[in-house]
Protein backbone atom coordinates (compact mmCIF):
# COMPACT_ATOMS: atom_id res chain seq x y z
CA UNK A 1 0.00 0.00 0.00
CA UNK A 2 1.40 3.42 -1.00
CA UNK A 3 2.24 6.03 1.64
CA UNK A 4 2.09 9.65 0.54
CA UNK A 5 1.84 13.22 1.79
CA UNK A 6 3.25 16.74 1.70
CA UNK A 7 6.87 17.66 2.42
CA UNK A 8 5.60 20.91 3.92
CA UNK A 9 4.08 18.83 6.70
CA UNK A 10 6.75 16.15 7.13
CA UNK A 11 10.50 16.51 6.59
CA UNK A 12 12.01 13.92 4.28
CA UNK A 13 14.60 12.57 6.79
CA UNK A 14 11.77 11.85 9.26
CA UNK A 15 9.73 10.11 6.56
CA UNK A 16 12.65 7.93 5.46
CA UNK A 17 13.43 7.02 9.06
CA UNK A 18 9.84 5.95 9.58
CA UNK A 19 9.86 3.66 6.53
CA UNK A 20 13.38 2.30 6.95
CA UNK A 21 12.83 0.93 10.48
CA UNK A 22 10.18 -1.37 9.03
CA UNK A 23 12.78 -2.92 6.71
CA UNK A 24 10.73 -2.29 3.59
CA UNK A 25 11.91 -2.34 -0.03
CA UNK A 26 10.49 0.35 -2.27
CA UNK A 27 10.98 3.76 -3.79
CA UNK A 28 10.15 7.28 -2.68
CA UNK A 29 8.86 9.45 -5.52
CA UNK A 30 9.34 13.15 -4.73
CA UNK A 31 7.97 16.02 -6.79
CA UNK A 32 8.18 19.79 -6.54
CA UNK A 33 6.65 21.31 -9.65
CA UNK A 34 8.68 20.06 -12.61
CA UNK A 35 11.40 18.60 -10.36
CA UNK A 36 11.23 14.88 -9.75
CA UNK A 37 13.47 12.75 -7.56
CA UNK A 38 13.64 9.15 -6.35
CA UNK A 39 15.12 7.44 -3.31
CA UNK A 40 15.30 3.62 -3.32
CA UNK A 41 15.35 1.43 -0.22
CA UNK A 42 16.32 -2.23 -0.10
CA UNK A 43 15.27 -3.99 3.12
CA UNK A 44 15.08 -0.58 4.76
CA UNK A 45 18.54 0.58 3.62
CA UNK A 46 18.91 3.52 1.25
CA UNK A 47 20.80 2.20 -1.81
CA UNK A 48 20.20 4.72 -4.60
CA UNK A 49 18.84 8.23 -5.19
CA UNK A 50 18.51 10.54 -8.17
CA UNK A 51 17.50 14.13 -8.82
CA UNK A 52 18.03 15.74 -12.24
CA UNK A 53 21.73 15.12 -13.02
CA UNK A 54 22.68 14.27 -9.41
CA UNK A 55 22.73 10.77 -7.99
CA UNK A 56 23.82 8.96 -4.86
CA UNK A 57 24.46 10.83 -1.60
CA UNK A 58 24.30 14.31 -3.17
CA UNK A 59 20.83 13.55 -4.52
CA UNK A 60 19.65 12.55 -1.03
CA UNK A 61 21.10 15.74 0.47
CA UNK A 62 19.53 17.88 -2.25
CA UNK A 63 16.13 16.26 -1.72
CA UNK A 64 16.39 16.51 2.06
CA UNK A 65 16.37 20.32 1.99
CA UNK A 66 13.07 20.51 0.09
CA UNK A 67 10.56 22.40 2.19
CA UNK A 68 7.66 21.88 -0.21
CA UNK A 69 6.42 19.36 -2.71
CA UNK A 70 4.92 15.90 -2.35
CA UNK A 71 6.20 12.43 -1.58
CA UNK A 72 4.87 8.97 -2.30
CA UNK A 73 6.40 5.69 -1.13
CA UNK A 74 5.73 2.80 -3.48
CA UNK A 75 6.56 -0.53 -1.79
CA UNK A 76 7.97 -3.53 -3.61
CA UNK A 77 9.90 -1.54 -6.24
CA UNK A 78 13.62 -2.32 -6.31
CA UNK A 79 16.65 -1.25 -8.36
CA UNK A 80 19.95 -2.85 -9.29
CA UNK A 81 21.73 0.50 -8.90
CA UNK A 82 23.92 0.93 -5.84
CA UNK A 83 25.17 4.52 -5.59
CA UNK A 84 25.05 4.82 -1.79
CA UNK A 85 27.23 2.94 0.68
CA UNK A 86 26.76 5.04 3.82
CA UNK A 87 24.51 3.74 6.57
CA UNK A 88 21.08 5.32 6.90
CA UNK A 89 22.12 6.86 10.22
CA UNK A 90 25.17 8.64 8.80
CA UNK A 91 23.33 9.64 5.64
CA UNK A 92 20.35 11.12 7.48
CA UNK A 93 22.56 12.86 10.06
CA UNK A 94 24.40 14.64 7.25
CA UNK A 95 21.10 15.43 5.55
CA UNK A 96 19.78 16.96 8.79
CA UNK A 97 22.99 18.99 9.21
CA UNK A 98 22.67 20.37 5.70
CA UNK A 99 19.01 21.17 6.28
CA UNK A 100 19.99 23.26 9.33
CA UNK A 101 22.75 24.98 7.37
CA UNK A 102 20.44 25.64 4.43
CA UNK A 103 18.08 27.50 6.72
CA UNK A 104 20.94 29.94 7.35
CA UNK A 105 21.97 30.14 3.68
CA UNK A 106 18.39 30.82 2.60
CA UNK A 107 18.43 34.13 4.48
CA UNK A 108 20.69 35.51 1.73
CA UNK A 109 19.88 32.96 -1.02
CA UNK A 110 16.11 32.42 -0.83
CA UNK A 111 16.03 30.69 -4.22
CA UNK A 112 18.62 28.93 -6.36
CA UNK A 113 16.88 30.40 -9.43
CA UNK A 114 18.13 33.90 -8.53
CA UNK A 115 20.97 35.28 -10.67
CA UNK A 116 24.23 36.47 -9.05
CA UNK A 117 25.79 39.64 -10.42
CA UNK A 118 28.82 41.72 -9.49
CA UNK A 119 28.57 44.75 -7.24
CA UNK A 120 30.81 47.66 -8.24
CA UNK A 121 31.51 50.12 -5.45
CA UNK A 122 33.18 53.43 -6.20
CA UNK A 123 34.88 53.52 -2.81
CA UNK A 124 36.30 49.99 -2.87
CA UNK A 125 40.05 50.10 -2.41
CA UNK A 126 42.85 47.63 -1.91
CA UNK A 127 43.25 43.99 -2.82
CA UNK A 128 40.65 41.36 -2.01
CA UNK A 129 41.96 37.89 -1.25
CA UNK A 130 39.86 35.04 -2.60
CA UNK A 131 40.41 31.31 -2.45
CA UNK A 132 40.34 28.93 -5.42
CA UNK A 133 36.68 27.96 -4.92
CA UNK A 134 35.59 31.60 -4.78
CA UNK A 135 37.49 32.40 -7.98
CA UNK A 136 35.88 29.37 -9.64
CA UNK A 137 32.40 30.63 -8.76
CA UNK A 138 33.21 34.21 -9.79
CA UNK A 139 34.46 33.01 -13.17
CA UNK A 140 31.03 31.49 -13.90
CA UNK A 141 29.02 34.62 -13.07
CA UNK A 142 27.85 36.21 -16.32
CA UNK A 143 24.67 38.02 -15.29
CA UNK A 144 22.46 35.32 -16.86
CA UNK A 145 23.26 32.05 -15.06
CA UNK A 146 21.20 31.27 -11.98
CA UNK A 147 22.77 30.04 -8.76
CA UNK A 148 21.82 26.50 -9.75
CA UNK A 149 23.34 26.88 -13.23
CA UNK A 150 26.54 28.32 -11.79
CA UNK A 151 26.81 25.30 -9.50
CA UNK A 152 26.46 22.93 -12.45
CA UNK A 153 28.94 24.92 -14.57
CA UNK A 154 31.44 24.79 -11.69
CA UNK A 155 31.07 21.06 -11.14
CA UNK A 156 29.79 21.67 -7.59
CA UNK A 157 26.64 20.66 -5.78
CA UNK A 158 24.07 23.44 -5.42
CA UNK A 159 24.63 23.31 -1.66
CA UNK A 160 28.40 23.81 -1.92
CA UNK A 161 28.02 26.58 -4.49
CA UNK A 162 25.44 28.32 -2.30
CA UNK A 163 27.84 28.27 0.67
CA UNK A 164 30.50 30.01 -1.42
CA UNK A 165 28.02 32.53 -2.83
CA UNK A 166 26.75 33.24 0.69
CA UNK A 167 30.23 34.42 1.69
CA UNK A 168 30.62 36.54 -1.46
CA UNK A 169 27.24 38.16 -0.83
CA UNK A 170 28.10 38.80 2.82
CA UNK A 171 31.29 40.63 1.81
CA UNK A 172 29.43 42.76 -0.72
CA UNK A 173 31.16 41.41 -3.84
CA UNK A 174 28.00 40.10 -5.46
CA UNK A 175 24.23 40.39 -5.11
CA UNK A 176 21.27 38.38 -6.35
CA UNK A 177 18.48 39.45 -8.66
CA UNK A 178 15.57 37.81 -10.43
CA UNK A 179 16.33 35.94 -13.64
CA UNK A 180 15.76 38.01 -16.82
CA UNK A 181 12.70 37.07 -18.90
CA UNK A 182 13.31 34.73 -21.81
CA UNK A 183 14.00 36.65 -25.01
CA UNK A 184 14.25 33.79 -27.47
CA UNK A 185 18.06 34.05 -27.50
CA UNK A 186 20.58 31.86 -25.74
CA UNK A 187 19.86 33.71 -22.50
CA UNK A 188 23.52 34.55 -21.97
CA UNK A 189 23.72 38.27 -21.27
CA UNK A 190 27.22 39.31 -20.12
CA UNK A 191 27.04 42.01 -17.47
CA UNK A 192 29.76 44.12 -15.91
CA UNK A 193 28.81 46.17 -12.89
CA UNK A 194 25.15 45.48 -13.60
CA UNK A 195 25.33 47.00 -17.10
CA UNK A 196 25.31 45.09 -20.41
CA UNK A 197 28.71 44.75 -22.00
CA UNK A 198 29.16 46.20 -25.51
CA UNK A 199 27.19 44.14 -28.02
CA UNK A 200 27.96 45.60 -31.43
CA UNK A 201 28.37 43.08 -34.27
CA UNK A 202 31.75 41.39 -34.11
CA UNK A 203 34.09 42.02 -37.03
CA UNK A 204 34.77 39.21 -39.46
CA UNK A 205 38.57 38.79 -39.45
CA UNK A 206 41.08 35.99 -39.93
CA UNK A 207 42.66 34.02 -37.11
CA UNK A 208 46.00 35.81 -37.51
CA UNK A 209 44.42 39.20 -36.97
CA UNK A 210 42.33 37.85 -34.09
CA UNK A 211 45.43 36.52 -32.35
CA UNK A 212 47.08 39.91 -32.81
CA UNK A 213 44.06 41.62 -31.27
CA UNK A 214 44.06 39.13 -28.42
CA UNK A 215 47.76 39.72 -27.76
CA UNK A 216 47.17 43.47 -27.73
CA UNK A 217 44.26 42.99 -25.32
CA UNK A 218 46.47 40.92 -23.01
CA UNK A 219 49.19 43.58 -22.95
CA UNK A 220 46.67 46.37 -22.30
CA UNK A 221 44.98 44.46 -19.48
CA UNK A 222 48.32 43.59 -17.87
CA UNK A 223 49.28 47.26 -18.05
CA UNK A 224 46.03 48.37 -16.41
CA UNK A 225 45.89 45.67 -13.73
CA UNK A 226 49.57 45.24 -12.93
CA UNK A 227 50.99 42.22 -11.06
CA UNK A 228 47.77 41.66 -9.07
CA UNK A 229 45.90 40.74 -12.25
CA UNK A 230 48.54 38.74 -14.11
CA UNK A 231 47.11 35.32 -13.27
CA UNK A 232 43.57 36.35 -14.29
CA UNK A 233 44.76 37.86 -17.57
CA UNK A 234 46.91 34.85 -18.37
CA UNK A 235 44.07 32.42 -17.69
CA UNK A 236 41.59 34.10 -20.01
CA UNK A 237 44.21 34.90 -22.66
CA UNK A 238 45.29 31.25 -22.84
CA UNK A 239 41.71 30.02 -23.09
CA UNK A 240 40.80 32.54 -25.81
CA UNK A 241 43.97 31.80 -27.79
CA UNK A 242 43.15 28.09 -27.86
CA UNK A 243 39.59 28.83 -29.00
CA UNK A 244 40.76 31.15 -31.80
CA UNK A 245 43.25 28.52 -32.97
CA UNK A 246 40.34 26.06 -33.15
CA UNK A 247 38.40 28.44 -35.38
CA UNK A 248 36.46 30.67 -32.99
CA UNK A 249 35.69 34.24 -34.02
CA UNK A 250 36.03 37.61 -32.31
CA UNK A 251 33.56 36.52 -29.63
CA UNK A 252 36.43 34.54 -28.02
CA UNK A 253 38.48 37.74 -27.69
CA UNK A 254 35.44 39.63 -26.43
CA UNK A 255 34.70 36.96 -23.84
CA UNK A 256 38.28 37.03 -22.54
CA UNK A 257 38.31 40.81 -22.16
CA UNK A 258 34.84 40.84 -20.57
CA UNK A 259 35.86 38.23 -18.00
CA UNK A 260 39.02 40.19 -17.18
CA UNK A 261 36.92 43.35 -16.83
CA UNK A 262 34.67 41.60 -14.30
CA UNK A 263 37.69 40.59 -12.25
CA UNK A 264 39.05 44.14 -12.54
CA UNK A 265 35.99 45.53 -10.77
CA UNK A 266 36.99 43.47 -7.74
CA UNK A 267 40.76 43.87 -7.97
CA UNK A 268 41.12 47.52 -8.93
CA UNK A 269 37.70 49.15 -8.89
CA UNK A 270 35.24 50.48 -11.49
CA UNK A 271 37.57 52.96 -13.18
CA UNK A 272 39.85 50.11 -14.33
CA UNK A 273 36.84 48.10 -15.46
CA UNK A 274 35.64 51.00 -17.61
CA UNK A 275 39.12 51.46 -19.06
CA UNK A 276 39.25 47.79 -20.08
CA UNK A 277 35.81 47.97 -21.67
CA UNK A 278 36.87 51.04 -23.64
CA UNK A 279 39.79 49.02 -25.00
CA UNK A 280 37.34 46.30 -26.02
CA UNK A 281 35.39 48.87 -28.05
CA UNK A 282 38.63 49.90 -29.76
CA UNK A 283 39.50 46.30 -30.58
CA UNK A 284 36.16 45.86 -32.31
CA UNK A 285 36.91 48.67 -34.73
PELIN-V177045 format. One record per helix or strand of 2 or more residues. SS is the DSSP state (helix for helix, strand for strand). FROM is the first residue (numbers start at 1). LEN is the number of residues. If there is no record, write none. Layout:
SS:FROM:LEN
SS:FROM:LEN
This chain:
strand:3:4
helix:12:9
strand:26:7
strand:35:8
strand:45:7
strand:54:2
helix:57:8
strand:70:6
helix:88:18
strand:115:4
helix:132:9
helix:147:8
helix:158:13
strand:174:4
strand:191:2
strand:195:2
helix:207:39
helix:250:18
helix:270:15
